[in-house]
Amino acid sequence: MEHNKNKILRKFPGVYEILGNEDIEPFNKTFPYNFIKERLNILIKREKDHILNLSDSEAESAGKERFGVEYFAGKLKSDLDNFSFSLKRVINGTGVVIHTNLGRSILSDRAVKNVAKISSSYSNLEFDLKEGIRGKKKHY
């Protein structure tokens, strides 16, 4: 009976209620708010899909056992604790190849500081200040 499953899904707590949980607040210092919210929405969708794929009796049983704020906050906390960005530091043992998608040479400290400075605010990337028109990336 789809009606029972929908009843269970309607009992899921709201996104903002989960995001307000005290276990989640520390992650606001590590990750952007919208990223945390997106990860939570993925977890909620996964749980909804799981419920919809269960038999009626399994769904009813699962609905009694979990799906409160603490359940989702715990899932989100675990997800964020175990999250890692896809770019990793590696060693290019074959020598430094400078070519798109084949490797990158190491940037100097000065270059890294300049990239951090420029990328943390608005810049003239793709804008020709001299001409006052849209520029091209290749000129940078």
PLY file of the C-alpha trace (Angstrom):
ply
format ascii 1.0
element vertex 140
property float x
property float y
property float z
element edge 139
property int vertex1
property int vertex2
end_header
0.00 0.00 0.00
1.67 3.16 -1.24
-0.49 5.14 1.18
1.38 3.71 4.19
4.75 4.45 2.62
3.74 8.05 1.90
2.58 8.37 5.50
6.06 7.31 6.66
7.75 9.74 4.25
5.60 12.64 5.52
7.00 11.97 9.02
10.54 12.78 7.86
11.78 15.92 9.64
12.34 19.10 7.67
15.75 19.90 6.20
16.16 23.05 8.31
15.21 21.17 11.46
17.98 18.65 10.81
20.49 21.36 9.85
19.77 23.08 13.17
20.81 20.01 15.15
23.73 20.71 17.50
25.77 17.82 16.03
25.69 19.51 12.61
26.56 23.08 13.64
30.36 22.47 13.96
30.49 21.48 10.28
29.47 25.04 9.31
33.08 26.03 10.07
34.48 23.38 7.72
32.00 23.25 4.83
29.82 25.85 3.07
26.19 25.79 4.25
24.84 24.97 0.78
27.22 22.02 0.51
25.96 20.61 3.84
22.37 21.14 2.74
23.03 19.41 -0.59
24.63 16.41 1.16
21.60 16.20 3.48
19.17 16.32 0.55
21.05 13.43 -1.06
20.79 11.40 2.16
17.08 12.14 2.51
16.42 11.15 -1.11
18.36 7.93 -0.58
16.24 7.08 2.48
13.00 7.94 0.64
13.98 5.72 -2.28
14.86 2.96 0.18
11.41 3.15 1.83
9.63 3.16 -1.52
11.51 0.00 -2.57
10.62 -1.94 0.59
7.61 -4.20 0.95
4.71 -2.67 2.90
5.53 -4.63 6.08
9.25 -3.79 5.85
8.44 -0.11 5.28
6.11 -0.04 8.27
8.74 -1.67 10.47
11.48 0.69 9.24
9.21 3.70 9.79
8.76 2.82 13.47
12.48 2.41 14.13
14.03 5.54 12.65
13.77 8.71 10.57
13.74 11.32 13.32
15.98 14.40 13.47
18.67 12.49 15.38
18.70 9.71 12.78
19.30 12.08 9.87
21.70 14.27 11.86
23.72 11.15 12.68
23.76 10.05 9.04
24.80 13.54 7.91
27.48 13.78 10.60
28.91 10.44 9.51
28.80 11.51 5.85
30.62 14.79 6.56
33.13 13.13 8.91
34.07 10.72 6.13
33.95 13.20 3.25
37.15 13.84 1.34
37.76 16.11 -1.61
38.63 14.39 -4.88
41.86 16.28 -5.54
44.78 14.72 -3.69
48.46 15.51 -3.45
50.51 13.03 -5.48
54.10 12.55 -6.61
54.78 12.64 -10.32
57.55 10.02 -10.45
58.07 10.38 -14.21
59.14 14.01 -14.07
57.07 17.15 -14.21
54.92 17.24 -17.32
53.43 20.64 -18.01
50.38 20.03 -20.17
46.63 20.19 -19.54
45.37 16.99 -17.90
48.82 15.36 -17.86
50.11 17.07 -14.75
50.95 20.43 -13.28
54.21 21.99 -12.26
54.41 23.04 -8.63
53.54 26.68 -8.05
55.85 28.97 -6.12
54.73 30.32 -2.74
54.30 33.76 -4.34
52.04 32.33 -7.09
49.97 30.37 -4.55
49.47 33.50 -2.41
48.45 35.50 -5.47
45.96 32.82 -6.61
44.46 32.71 -3.09
44.24 36.51 -2.97
42.62 36.88 -6.40
40.29 33.86 -6.15
38.86 34.94 -2.79
37.25 38.05 -4.31
36.05 39.42 -7.65
38.65 39.55 -10.41
38.99 40.58 -14.03
39.09 37.00 -15.33
37.48 37.02 -18.77
37.17 40.82 -18.66
39.46 43.17 -20.55
39.90 46.19 -18.25
41.65 48.21 -20.95
38.88 47.74 -23.53
36.00 47.47 -21.05
34.65 44.33 -22.74
34.55 40.60 -22.16
38.05 39.19 -22.52
39.45 35.73 -23.11
40.85 33.26 -20.57
43.84 32.49 -22.77
45.23 35.96 -22.10
45.79 35.12 -18.43
0 1
1 2
2 3
3 4
4 5
5 6
6 7
7 8
8 9
9 10
10 11
11 12
12 13
13 14
14 15
15 16
16 17
17 18
18 19
19 20
20 21
21 22
22 23
23 24
24 25
25 26
26 27
27 28
28 29
29 30
30 31
31 32
32 33
33 34
34 35
35 36
36 37
37 38
38 39
39 40
40 41
41 42
42 43
43 44
44 45
45 46
46 47
47 48
48 49
49 50
50 51
51 52
52 53
53 54
54 55
55 56
56 57
57 58
58 59
59 60
60 61
61 62
62 63
63 64
64 65
65 66
66 67
67 68
68 69
69 70
70 71
71 72
72 73
73 74
74 75
75 76
76 77
77 78
78 79
79 80
80 81
81 82
82 83
83 84
84 85
85 86
86 87
87 88
88 89
89 90
90 91
91 92
92 93
93 94
94 95
95 96
96 97
97 98
98 99
99 100
100 101
101 102
102 103
103 104
104 105
105 106
106 107
107 108
108 109
109 110
110 111
111 112
112 113
113 114
114 115
115 116
116 117
117 118
118 119
119 120
120 121
121 122
122 123
123 124
124 125
125 126
126 127
127 128
128 129
129 130
130 131
131 132
132 133
133 134
134 135
135 136
136 137
137 138
138 139
